[in-house]
């Protein structure tokens, strides 16, 4: 998976940085967590994607269900907790 990609929007093409990808066993879906590079904001975005599709042209699907968004937020929290635990135990920084 690339570190960055371009997202086509109504305003044109927008460069985005991939933060991480997550998989939900419960929903059997893959999620891409990303952030626009040019926008000076700390907001992050999540979309459903198929990792088996063409890497040059991932189809990103908006997550609109509130329960699903809460589950993704929980998965992301677990991910960051694991990263923080790893950094504390091993003295590494990711």
Buried (B, 14 or more C-beta within 10 A) or exposed (E): EEEEBEBEEEEEEBEBEBBBBBEBEEBEBBBBBBBBEEEEEEEBBBBBBEEEEEEEEBEBEEBEEEEBEEBBEEBBEEBEEEBEEEEEEEEEEE
